[in-house]
Amino acid sequence: MADTLNTSSQHLLALGQIGFWYALLLGLILGSFINVVIHRLPRALFGSDDALGDDHNKQQSIAENLRCLISPGSTTPCCNHAIPWSDNIPLVSWLRLKGKCRYCSAPISLRYFLVELFTGISFAAIYMQLGLSWATPLYCLFLALLIALFFIDLETYYLPNYLTYSALALGLLGSALGLTSVSPTGSLLGACGGYLLPWSVNYLYRLVRKRDGFGGGDFKLLAVFGAWFGFASIMPILAIASILGLLTIVVLMMLRKEKLTLERMLPFGPFLILAGGYILIFGAPTWFGY
Ligand SMILES: [Zn+2]
């Protein structure tokens, strides 16, 4: 009896370990694709490097924008050289090339390495937490979208609707299927409230200061978190993101000894995503009384 139990728990352990490595590998490979999305999606939307963050989007169909992501195959961001598979191995290739392009020796951003690493680790962590269930791929996709949004906003000050709306749809779907901790009604209310609360704060701010406090992409991102974590998460996320943002500004000012003006403000999206990640891992902090 004890032997049988031992054997079956050993089997389970082995299965769990295979799942862990599988999730890690899948995360590394998807991380490689997220790097392509981070580089190509804004350029497909805005037309060129110079127009990044410009309000006037290049008018293209959804199909054309999405085709840019897969065709042509992998090319170097610096000199557009085709990348052979052997130089496209997650983590390994960046390290082996010492962060430099094989063809023109231009530095390859550390971001390529970090995105692959983060995605791999988050997929493995989600698998450890949720195991083999429908919730696992759902949360993995959510994390993948957040990682892409984080780096795109950092580079372009812009959160593409393609990604925010996809994350919103996943959150609503997840709650409808009972895969997240929020009820379907809670998810819908969270999405609406997540959008309207910062929208009204910004409306008041604009009345006083005659300019926007933060952008429409930020409201949509908060709607995403409302759909995934419920309305109660919105205030904590806003508070944590604001504290992180202020701390970063203080540190940057001390390091660079220069003033960050309002026109050269940091994008808010990455801080919202860090705060959302905190809520995802630890839940809403109790000092908010929820
Ligand atoms: Zn190059």
py3Dmol code that shows the C-alpha trace and the ligand (Angstrom):
import py3Dmol

protein = """\
ATOM      1  CA  MET A   1       0.000   0.000   0.000  1.00  0.00           C
ATOM      2  CA  ALA A   2       2.694   2.434   1.087  1.00  0.00           C
ATOM      3  CA  ASP A   3       4.767   1.374  -1.922  1.00  0.00           C
ATOM      4  CA  THR A   4       1.905   2.086  -4.332  1.00  0.00           C
ATOM      5  CA  LEU A   5       1.379   5.534  -2.778  1.00  0.00           C
ATOM      6  CA  ASN A   6       5.087   6.234  -3.030  1.00  0.00           C
ATOM      7  CA  THR A   7       5.233   5.224  -6.675  1.00  0.00           C
ATOM      8  CA  SER A   8       2.179   7.282  -7.644  1.00  0.00           C
ATOM      9  CA  SER A   9       3.454  10.367  -5.813  1.00  0.00           C
ATOM     10  CA  GLN A  10       6.813   9.882  -7.550  1.00  0.00           C
ATOM     11  CA  HIS A  11       4.945   9.764 -10.879  1.00  0.00           C
ATOM     12  CA  LEU A  12       3.122  12.980  -9.976  1.00  0.00           C
ATOM     13  CA  LEU A  13       6.401  14.616  -8.990  1.00  0.00           C
ATOM     14  CA  ALA A  14       7.989  13.575 -12.296  1.00  0.00           C
ATOM     15  CA  LEU A  15       4.951  14.882 -14.209  1.00  0.00           C
ATOM     16  CA  GLY A  16       5.154  18.164 -12.284  1.00  0.00           C
ATOM     17  CA  GLN A  17       8.835  18.520 -13.124  1.00  0.00           C
ATOM     18  CA  ILE A  18       8.232  17.846 -16.826  1.00  0.00           C
ATOM     19  CA  GLY A  19       5.423  20.449 -16.737  1.00  0.00           C
ATOM     20  CA  PHE A  20       7.722  22.977 -15.068  1.00  0.00           C
ATOM     21  CA  TRP A  21      10.459  22.619 -17.701  1.00  0.00           C
ATOM     22  CA  TYR A  22       7.883  22.586 -20.483  1.00  0.00           C
ATOM     23  CA  ALA A  23       6.322  25.840 -19.186  1.00  0.00           C
ATOM     24  CA  LEU A  24       9.777  27.430 -18.840  1.00  0.00           C
ATOM     25  CA  LEU A  25      10.758  26.434 -22.390  1.00  0.00           C
ATOM     26  CA  LEU A  26       7.432  27.615 -23.826  1.00  0.00           C
ATOM     27  CA  GLY A  27       7.872  30.922 -21.973  1.00  0.00           C
ATOM     28  CA  LEU A  28      11.381  31.398 -23.375  1.00  0.00           C
ATOM     29  CA  ILE A  29      10.173  30.737 -26.929  1.00  0.00           C
ATOM     30  CA  LEU A  30       7.119  32.987 -26.564  1.00  0.00           C
ATOM     31  CA  GLY A  31       9.374  35.628 -24.968  1.00  0.00           C
ATOM     32  CA  SER A  32      11.388  35.600 -28.182  1.00  0.00           C
ATOM     33  CA  PHE A  33       8.171  36.306 -30.120  1.00  0.00           C
ATOM     34  CA  ILE A  34       7.146  39.049 -27.636  1.00  0.00           C
ATOM     35  CA  ASN A  35      10.429  40.779 -28.522  1.00  0.00           C
ATOM     36  CA  VAL A  36       9.319  40.801 -32.151  1.00  0.00           C
ATOM     37  CA  VAL A  37       5.914  42.248 -31.138  1.00  0.00           C
ATOM     38  CA  ILE A  38       7.601  44.966 -29.015  1.00  0.00           C
ATOM     39  CA  HIS A  39       9.769  46.007 -31.957  1.00  0.00           C
ATOM     40  CA  ARG A  40       7.382  45.579 -34.873  1.00  0.00           C
ATOM     41  CA  LEU A  41       3.857  46.370 -33.629  1.00  0.00           C
ATOM     42  CA  PRO A  42       4.445  50.102 -32.847  1.00  0.00           C
ATOM     43  CA  ARG A  43       6.344  50.507 -36.135  1.00  0.00           C
ATOM     44  CA  ALA A  44       3.495  48.820 -38.025  1.00  0.00           C
ATOM     45  CA  LEU A  45       0.982  51.144 -36.318  1.00  0.00           C
ATOM     46  CA  PHE A  46       2.947  54.363 -36.736  1.00  0.00           C
ATOM     47  CA  GLY A  47       4.638  53.667 -40.073  1.00  0.00           C
ATOM     48  CA  SER A  48       8.245  54.460 -39.141  1.00  0.00           C
ATOM     49  CA  ASP A  49      10.735  54.900 -36.316  1.00  0.00           C
ATOM     50  CA  ASP A  50      10.404  58.685 -36.422  1.00  0.00           C
ATOM     51  CA  ALA A  51       6.624  58.642 -36.108  1.00  0.00           C
ATOM     52  CA  LEU A  52       6.610  56.475 -32.947  1.00  0.00           C
ATOM     53  CA  GLY A  53       4.182  57.875 -30.367  1.00  0.00           C
ATOM     54  CA  ASP A  54       2.713  60.253 -32.960  1.00  0.00           C
ATOM     55  CA  ASP A  55      -1.051  60.643 -32.664  1.00  0.00           C
ATOM     56  CA  HIS A  56      -1.595  60.067 -36.367  1.00  0.00           C
ATOM     57  CA  ASN A  57      -1.579  56.333 -36.809  1.00  0.00           C
ATOM     58  CA  LYS A  58      -0.756  54.927 -40.193  1.00  0.00           C
ATOM     59  CA  GLN A  59      -4.051  53.697 -41.629  1.00  0.00           C
ATOM     60  CA  GLN A  60      -3.696  49.950 -42.132  1.00  0.00           C
ATOM     61  CA  SER A  61      -6.071  47.050 -41.832  1.00  0.00           C
ATOM     62  CA  ILE A  62      -5.843  44.754 -38.803  1.00  0.00           C
ATOM     63  CA  ALA A  63      -4.659  41.934 -41.087  1.00  0.00           C
ATOM     64  CA  GLU A  64      -1.832  44.090 -42.474  1.00  0.00           C
ATOM     65  CA  ASN A  65      -0.746  45.100 -38.971  1.00  0.00           C
ATOM     66  CA  LEU A  66      -0.760  41.516 -37.736  1.00  0.00           C
ATOM     67  CA  ARG A  67       1.043  40.216 -40.831  1.00  0.00           C
ATOM     68  CA  CYS A  68       3.927  42.577 -39.984  1.00  0.00           C
ATOM     69  CA  LEU A  69       4.455  40.490 -36.835  1.00  0.00           C
ATOM     70  CA  ILE A  70       5.176  37.201 -38.613  1.00  0.00           C
ATOM     71  CA  SER A  71       6.477  38.243 -42.020  1.00  0.00           C
ATOM     72  CA  PRO A  72       9.307  38.640 -42.885  1.00  0.00           C
ATOM     73  CA  GLY A  73      10.956  36.074 -40.555  1.00  0.00           C
ATOM     74  CA  SER A  74      13.319  37.185 -37.777  1.00  0.00           C
ATOM     75  CA  THR A  75      15.570  40.074 -38.798  1.00  0.00           C
ATOM     76  CA  THR A  76      18.071  42.104 -36.779  1.00  0.00           C
ATOM     77  CA  PRO A  77      16.544  45.395 -35.517  1.00  0.00           C
ATOM     78  CA  CYS A  78      19.733  47.329 -36.468  1.00  0.00           C
ATOM     79  CA  CYS A  79      20.570  46.265 -40.055  1.00  0.00           C
ATOM     80  CA  ASN A  80      17.538  44.144 -41.062  1.00  0.00           C
ATOM     81  CA  HIS A  81      19.708  41.093 -41.721  1.00  0.00           C
ATOM     82  CA  ALA A  82      17.885  37.733 -41.662  1.00  0.00           C
ATOM     83  CA  ILE A  83      18.662  35.858 -38.411  1.00  0.00           C
ATOM     84  CA  PRO A  84      19.520  32.136 -38.770  1.00  0.00           C
ATOM     85  CA  TRP A  85      17.821  29.824 -36.239  1.00  0.00           C
ATOM     86  CA  SER A  86      21.158  29.239 -34.514  1.00  0.00           C
ATOM     87  CA  ASP A  87      21.305  32.957 -33.584  1.00  0.00           C
ATOM     88  CA  ASN A  88      17.673  32.943 -32.462  1.00  0.00           C
ATOM     89  CA  ILE A  89      17.887  30.666 -29.424  1.00  0.00           C
ATOM     90  CA  PRO A  90      16.304  32.397 -26.404  1.00  0.00           C
ATOM     91  CA  LEU A  91      18.839  33.694 -23.808  1.00  0.00           C
ATOM     92  CA  VAL A  92      21.706  31.607 -25.268  1.00  0.00           C
ATOM     93  CA  SER A  93      22.129  33.585 -28.498  1.00  0.00           C
ATOM     94  CA  TRP A  94      22.174  36.988 -26.787  1.00  0.00           C
ATOM     95  CA  LEU A  95      24.845  35.745 -24.367  1.00  0.00           C
ATOM     96  CA  ARG A  96      26.899  34.032 -27.089  1.00  0.00           C
ATOM     97  CA  LEU A  97      26.851  37.170 -29.277  1.00  0.00           C
ATOM     98  CA  LYS A  98      27.717  39.196 -26.136  1.00  0.00           C
ATOM     99  CA  GLY A  99      24.795  41.551 -26.887  1.00  0.00           C
ATOM    100  CA  LYS A 100      26.213  42.631 -30.264  1.00  0.00           C
ATOM    101  CA  CYS A 101      24.858  42.184 -33.796  1.00  0.00           C
ATOM    102  CA  ARG A 102      26.808  39.513 -35.748  1.00  0.00           C
ATOM    103  CA  TYR A 103      26.631  41.576 -38.951  1.00  0.00           C
ATOM    104  CA  CYS A 104      27.076  45.244 -37.993  1.00  0.00           C
ATOM    105  CA  SER A 105      28.302  44.930 -34.362  1.00  0.00           C
ATOM    106  CA  ALA A 106      25.596  47.350 -33.178  1.00  0.00           C
ATOM    107  CA  PRO A 107      24.641  46.644 -29.546  1.00  0.00           C
ATOM    108  CA  ILE A 108      21.507  44.488 -29.173  1.00  0.00           C
ATOM    109  CA  SER A 109      19.346  45.873 -26.365  1.00  0.00           C
ATOM    110  CA  LEU A 110      19.447  44.022 -23.031  1.00  0.00           C
ATOM    111  CA  ARG A 111      15.664  44.120 -23.364  1.00  0.00           C
ATOM    112  CA  TYR A 112      15.812  41.088 -25.725  1.00  0.00           C
ATOM    113  CA  PHE A 113      17.465  39.018 -22.999  1.00  0.00           C
ATOM    114  CA  LEU A 114      15.255  40.352 -20.175  1.00  0.00           C
ATOM    115  CA  VAL A 115      11.943  39.784 -21.999  1.00  0.00           C
ATOM    116  CA  GLU A 116      12.865  36.141 -22.704  1.00  0.00           C
ATOM    117  CA  LEU A 117      13.981  35.632 -19.115  1.00  0.00           C
ATOM    118  CA  PHE A 118      10.877  37.291 -17.559  1.00  0.00           C
ATOM    119  CA  THR A 119       8.480  35.380 -19.813  1.00  0.00           C
ATOM    120  CA  GLY A 120      10.194  32.046 -19.113  1.00  0.00           C
ATOM    121  CA  ILE A 121      10.206  32.615 -15.342  1.00  0.00           C
ATOM    122  CA  SER A 122       6.591  33.855 -15.224  1.00  0.00           C
ATOM    123  CA  PHE A 123       5.286  30.878 -17.238  1.00  0.00           C
ATOM    124  CA  ALA A 124       7.137  28.451 -14.943  1.00  0.00           C
ATOM    125  CA  ALA A 125       5.852  30.311 -11.837  1.00  0.00           C
ATOM    126  CA  ILE A 126       2.246  30.233 -13.113  1.00  0.00           C
ATOM    127  CA  TYR A 127       2.551  26.499 -13.771  1.00  0.00           C
ATOM    128  CA  MET A 128       3.935  25.948 -10.244  1.00  0.00           C
ATOM    129  CA  GLN A 129       0.944  27.845  -8.832  1.00  0.00           C
ATOM    130  CA  LEU A 130      -1.911  26.554 -10.993  1.00  0.00           C
ATOM    131  CA  GLY A 131      -0.602  23.240 -12.378  1.00  0.00           C
ATOM    132  CA  LEU A 132      -2.273  21.628 -15.372  1.00  0.00           C
ATOM    133  CA  SER A 133      -5.521  23.585 -15.679  1.00  0.00           C
ATOM    134  CA  TRP A 134      -7.292  25.874 -18.154  1.00  0.00           C
ATOM    135  CA  ALA A 135      -6.357  28.820 -15.953  1.00  0.00           C
ATOM    136  CA  THR A 136      -2.629  28.237 -16.658  1.00  0.00           C
ATOM    137  CA  PRO A 137      -2.606  29.173 -20.384  1.00  0.00           C
ATOM    138  CA  LEU A 138      -5.027  32.043 -19.654  1.00  0.00           C
ATOM    139  CA  TYR A 139      -2.707  33.602 -17.047  1.00  0.00           C
ATOM    140  CA  CYS A 140       0.351  32.915 -19.231  1.00  0.00           C
ATOM    141  CA  LEU A 141      -1.213  34.851 -22.121  1.00  0.00           C
ATOM    142  CA  PHE A 142      -2.180  37.673 -19.723  1.00  0.00           C
ATOM    143  CA  LEU A 143       1.414  37.925 -18.457  1.00  0.00           C
ATOM    144  CA  ALA A 144       2.774  37.812 -22.030  1.00  0.00           C
ATOM    145  CA  LEU A 145       0.516  40.739 -23.025  1.00  0.00           C
ATOM    146  CA  LEU A 146       1.555  42.721 -19.920  1.00  0.00           C
ATOM    147  CA  ILE A 147       5.262  42.184 -20.658  1.00  0.00           C
ATOM    148  CA  ALA A 148       4.759  43.400 -24.247  1.00  0.00           C
ATOM    149  CA  LEU A 149       2.756  46.449 -23.051  1.00  0.00           C
ATOM    150  CA  PHE A 150       5.387  47.284 -20.407  1.00  0.00           C
ATOM    151  CA  PHE A 151       8.240  47.583 -22.893  1.00  0.00           C
ATOM    152  CA  ILE A 152       6.207  49.169 -25.727  1.00  0.00           C
ATOM    153  CA  ASP A 153       4.981  51.945 -23.394  1.00  0.00           C
ATOM    154  CA  LEU A 154       8.503  52.440 -22.050  1.00  0.00           C
ATOM    155  CA  GLU A 155       9.833  52.927 -25.581  1.00  0.00           C
ATOM    156  CA  THR A 156       6.959  54.711 -27.337  1.00  0.00           C
ATOM    157  CA  TYR A 157       4.724  56.183 -24.547  1.00  0.00           C
ATOM    158  CA  TYR A 158       1.909  54.287 -26.197  1.00  0.00           C
ATOM    159  CA  LEU A 159      -0.226  51.279 -25.235  1.00  0.00           C
ATOM    160  CA  PRO A 160      -1.588  49.628 -28.424  1.00  0.00           C
ATOM    161  CA  ASN A 161      -5.309  48.815 -28.321  1.00  0.00           C
ATOM    162  CA  TYR A 162      -4.613  45.428 -29.889  1.00  0.00           C
ATOM    163  CA  LEU A 163      -2.858  44.362 -26.704  1.00  0.00           C
ATOM    164  CA  THR A 164      -5.029  46.137 -24.080  1.00  0.00           C
ATOM    165  CA  TYR A 165      -8.287  44.942 -25.687  1.00  0.00           C
ATOM    166  CA  SER A 166      -6.933  41.378 -25.925  1.00  0.00           C
ATOM    167  CA  ALA A 167      -6.010  41.422 -22.207  1.00  0.00           C
ATOM    168  CA  LEU A 168      -9.456  42.870 -21.393  1.00  0.00           C
ATOM    169  CA  ALA A 169     -11.218  40.153 -23.413  1.00  0.00           C
ATOM    170  CA  LEU A 170      -9.137  37.440 -21.682  1.00  0.00           C
ATOM    171  CA  GLY A 171     -10.094  38.838 -18.254  1.00  0.00           C
ATOM    172  CA  LEU A 172     -13.828  38.909 -19.066  1.00  0.00           C
ATOM    173  CA  LEU A 173     -13.633  35.426 -20.629  1.00  0.00           C
ATOM    174  CA  GLY A 174     -11.675  34.068 -17.653  1.00  0.00           C
ATOM    175  CA  SER A 175     -14.272  35.291 -15.161  1.00  0.00           C
ATOM    176  CA  ALA A 176     -17.141  33.984 -17.333  1.00  0.00           C
ATOM    177  CA  LEU A 177     -15.494  30.534 -17.353  1.00  0.00           C
ATOM    178  CA  GLY A 178     -14.788  30.716 -13.610  1.00  0.00           C
ATOM    179  CA  LEU A 179     -10.998  30.643 -14.139  1.00  0.00           C
ATOM    180  CA  THR A 180     -10.201  33.885 -12.255  1.00  0.00           C
ATOM    181  CA  SER A 181     -11.087  34.897  -8.708  1.00  0.00           C
ATOM    182  CA  VAL A 182     -13.663  37.499  -9.874  1.00  0.00           C
ATOM    183  CA  SER A 183     -17.338  36.817 -10.706  1.00  0.00           C
ATOM    184  CA  PRO A 184     -18.511  37.684 -14.256  1.00  0.00           C
ATOM    185  CA  THR A 185     -20.484  40.682 -12.903  1.00  0.00           C
ATOM    186  CA  GLY A 186     -17.524  41.761 -10.779  1.00  0.00           C
ATOM    187  CA  SER A 187     -15.280  41.541 -13.807  1.00  0.00           C
ATOM    188  CA  LEU A 188     -17.622  43.663 -15.967  1.00  0.00           C
ATOM    189  CA  LEU A 189     -18.068  46.265 -13.194  1.00  0.00           C
ATOM    190  CA  GLY A 190     -14.312  46.249 -12.580  1.00  0.00           C
ATOM    191  CA  ALA A 191     -13.629  46.928 -16.251  1.00  0.00           C
ATOM    192  CA  CYS A 192     -16.119  49.846 -16.406  1.00  0.00           C
ATOM    193  CA  GLY A 193     -15.018  51.279 -13.054  1.00  0.00           C
ATOM    194  CA  GLY A 194     -11.356  50.784 -13.897  1.00  0.00           C
ATOM    195  CA  TYR A 195     -11.845  52.950 -16.954  1.00  0.00           C
ATOM    196  CA  LEU A 196     -14.205  55.559 -15.491  1.00  0.00           C
ATOM    197  CA  LEU A 197     -12.398  56.241 -12.178  1.00  0.00           C
ATOM    198  CA  PRO A 198      -9.081  57.438 -13.701  1.00  0.00           C
ATOM    199  CA  TRP A 199     -11.013  59.042 -16.594  1.00  0.00           C
ATOM    200  CA  SER A 200     -12.943  61.244 -14.123  1.00  0.00           C
ATOM    201  CA  VAL A 201      -9.772  62.056 -12.134  1.00  0.00           C
ATOM    202  CA  ASN A 202      -8.151  63.139 -15.411  1.00  0.00           C
ATOM    203  CA  TYR A 203     -11.274  65.130 -16.362  1.00  0.00           C
ATOM    204  CA  LEU A 204     -11.033  67.164 -13.136  1.00  0.00           C
ATOM    205  CA  TYR A 205      -7.272  67.563 -13.608  1.00  0.00           C
ATOM    206  CA  ARG A 206      -7.827  68.875 -17.125  1.00  0.00           C
ATOM    207  CA  LEU A 207     -10.374  71.409 -15.874  1.00  0.00           C
ATOM    208  CA  VAL A 208      -7.768  72.817 -13.488  1.00  0.00           C
ATOM    209  CA  ARG A 209      -4.492  72.379 -15.364  1.00  0.00           C
ATOM    210  CA  LYS A 210      -5.805  72.504 -18.982  1.00  0.00           C
ATOM    211  CA  ARG A 211      -3.801  69.399 -19.886  1.00  0.00           C
ATOM    212  CA  ASP A 212      -4.040  65.624 -19.466  1.00  0.00           C
ATOM    213  CA  GLY A 213      -2.694  64.036 -16.285  1.00  0.00           C
ATOM    214  CA  PHE A 214      -2.389  60.676 -17.955  1.00  0.00           C
ATOM    215  CA  GLY A 215      -3.409  59.068 -21.216  1.00  0.00           C
ATOM    216  CA  GLY A 216      -6.289  57.044 -22.644  1.00  0.00           C
ATOM    217  CA  GLY A 217      -4.097  53.937 -22.831  1.00  0.00           C
ATOM    218  CA  ASP A 218      -3.694  54.097 -19.039  1.00  0.00           C
ATOM    219  CA  PHE A 219      -7.494  54.090 -18.543  1.00  0.00           C
ATOM    220  CA  LYS A 220      -7.771  51.015 -20.778  1.00  0.00           C
ATOM    221  CA  LEU A 221      -4.981  49.300 -18.854  1.00  0.00           C
ATOM    222  CA  LEU A 222      -6.829  49.965 -15.569  1.00  0.00           C
ATOM    223  CA  ALA A 223     -10.000  48.557 -17.181  1.00  0.00           C
ATOM    224  CA  VAL A 224      -7.928  45.411 -17.885  1.00  0.00           C
ATOM    225  CA  PHE A 225      -6.931  45.127 -14.210  1.00  0.00           C
ATOM    226  CA  GLY A 226     -10.542  45.802 -13.152  1.00  0.00           C
ATOM    227  CA  ALA A 227     -11.672  42.902 -15.359  1.00  0.00           C
ATOM    228  CA  TRP A 228      -8.979  40.558 -13.989  1.00  0.00           C
ATOM    229  CA  PHE A 229      -8.908  41.528 -10.282  1.00  0.00           C
ATOM    230  CA  GLY A 230     -12.220  43.387  -9.678  1.00  0.00           C
ATOM    231  CA  PHE A 231     -12.926  47.059  -8.968  1.00  0.00           C
ATOM    232  CA  ALA A 232     -11.447  46.846  -5.444  1.00  0.00           C
ATOM    233  CA  SER A 233      -7.983  46.490  -7.016  1.00  0.00           C
ATOM    234  CA  ILE A 234      -8.096  49.821  -8.901  1.00  0.00           C
ATOM    235  CA  MET A 235      -7.301  52.204  -6.025  1.00  0.00           C
ATOM    236  CA  PRO A 236      -4.407  50.061  -4.682  1.00  0.00           C
ATOM    237  CA  ILE A 237      -2.968  49.744  -8.213  1.00  0.00           C
ATOM    238  CA  LEU A 238      -3.201  53.507  -8.789  1.00  0.00           C
ATOM    239  CA  ALA A 239      -1.613  54.187  -5.384  1.00  0.00           C
ATOM    240  CA  ILE A 240       1.248  51.679  -5.782  1.00  0.00           C
ATOM    241  CA  ALA A 241       1.945  52.854  -9.368  1.00  0.00           C
ATOM    242  CA  SER A 242       2.019  56.511  -8.274  1.00  0.00           C
ATOM    243  CA  ILE A 243       4.423  55.771  -5.399  1.00  0.00           C
ATOM    244  CA  LEU A 244       6.698  53.741  -7.718  1.00  0.00           C
ATOM    245  CA  GLY A 245       6.547  56.486 -10.350  1.00  0.00           C
ATOM    246  CA  LEU A 246       7.418  59.239  -7.864  1.00  0.00           C
ATOM    247  CA  LEU A 247      10.299  57.211  -6.402  1.00  0.00           C
ATOM    248  CA  THR A 248      11.655  56.591  -9.907  1.00  0.00           C
ATOM    249  CA  ILE A 249      11.457  60.298 -10.771  1.00  0.00           C
ATOM    250  CA  VAL A 250      13.312  61.195  -7.548  1.00  0.00           C
ATOM    251  CA  VAL A 251      16.035  58.616  -8.257  1.00  0.00           C
ATOM    252  CA  LEU A 252      16.372  59.753 -11.900  1.00  0.00           C
ATOM    253  CA  MET A 253      16.637  63.384 -10.829  1.00  0.00           C
ATOM    254  CA  MET A 254      19.333  62.514  -8.299  1.00  0.00           C
ATOM    255  CA  LEU A 255      21.268  60.416 -10.824  1.00  0.00           C
ATOM    256  CA  ARG A 256      21.039  62.803 -13.756  1.00  0.00           C
ATOM    257  CA  LYS A 257      20.942  65.989 -11.719  1.00  0.00           C
ATOM    258  CA  GLU A 258      18.397  67.409 -14.130  1.00  0.00           C
ATOM    259  CA  LYS A 259      14.751  68.352 -13.953  1.00  0.00           C
ATOM    260  CA  LEU A 260      12.141  66.094 -15.468  1.00  0.00           C
ATOM    261  CA  THR A 261       9.552  68.508 -16.818  1.00  0.00           C
ATOM    262  CA  LEU A 262       5.898  67.592 -17.233  1.00  0.00           C
ATOM    263  CA  GLU A 263       6.429  67.465 -21.020  1.00  0.00           C
ATOM    264  CA  ARG A 264       9.158  64.881 -20.554  1.00  0.00           C
ATOM    265  CA  MET A 265       7.268  62.793 -18.029  1.00  0.00           C
ATOM    266  CA  LEU A 266       7.749  59.072 -17.721  1.00  0.00           C
ATOM    267  CA  PRO A 267       5.100  56.792 -19.220  1.00  0.00           C
ATOM    268  CA  PHE A 268       2.677  55.669 -16.480  1.00  0.00           C
ATOM    269  CA  GLY A 269       1.826  52.280 -18.034  1.00  0.00           C
ATOM    270  CA  PRO A 270       4.957  50.411 -16.858  1.00  0.00           C
ATOM    271  CA  PHE A 271       4.280  51.476 -13.245  1.00  0.00           C
ATOM    272  CA  LEU A 272       0.627  50.399 -13.524  1.00  0.00           C
ATOM    273  CA  ILE A 273       1.833  47.028 -14.845  1.00  0.00           C
ATOM    274  CA  LEU A 274       4.320  46.609 -11.968  1.00  0.00           C
ATOM    275  CA  ALA A 275       1.506  47.467  -9.515  1.00  0.00           C
ATOM    276  CA  GLY A 276      -0.830  45.010 -11.302  1.00  0.00           C
ATOM    277  CA  GLY A 277       1.880  42.340 -11.045  1.00  0.00           C
ATOM    278  CA  TYR A 278       2.123  43.015  -7.304  1.00  0.00           C
ATOM    279  CA  ILE A 279      -1.671  42.561  -6.906  1.00  0.00           C
ATOM    280  CA  LEU A 280      -1.516  39.380  -9.029  1.00  0.00           C
ATOM    281  CA  ILE A 281       1.132  37.841  -6.756  1.00  0.00           C
ATOM    282  CA  PHE A 282       0.200  39.206  -3.312  1.00  0.00           C
ATOM    283  CA  GLY A 283      -3.449  40.321  -3.660  1.00  0.00           C
ATOM    284  CA  ALA A 284      -4.707  43.790  -2.691  1.00  0.00           C
ATOM    285  CA  PRO A 285      -2.891  45.123   0.401  1.00  0.00           C
ATOM    286  CA  THR A 286      -5.015  45.095   3.550  1.00  0.00           C
ATOM    287  CA  TRP A 287      -4.198  48.694   4.451  1.00  0.00           C
ATOM    288  CA  PHE A 288      -6.795  49.714   1.894  1.00  0.00           C
ATOM    289  CA  GLY A 289      -9.424  48.047   4.064  1.00  0.00           C
ATOM    290  CA  TYR A 290     -10.735  45.678   1.382  1.00  0.00           C
TER     291      TYR A 290
END
"""
ligand_1 = """\
1
ZN
Zn 23.069 44.736 -37.222
"""
view = py3Dmol.view(width=600, height=400)
view.addModel(protein, "pdb")
view.setStyle({"model": 0}, {"cartoon": {"style": "trace"}})
view.addModel(ligand_1, "xyz")
view.setStyle({"model": 1}, {"stick": {}})
view.zoomTo()
view.show()
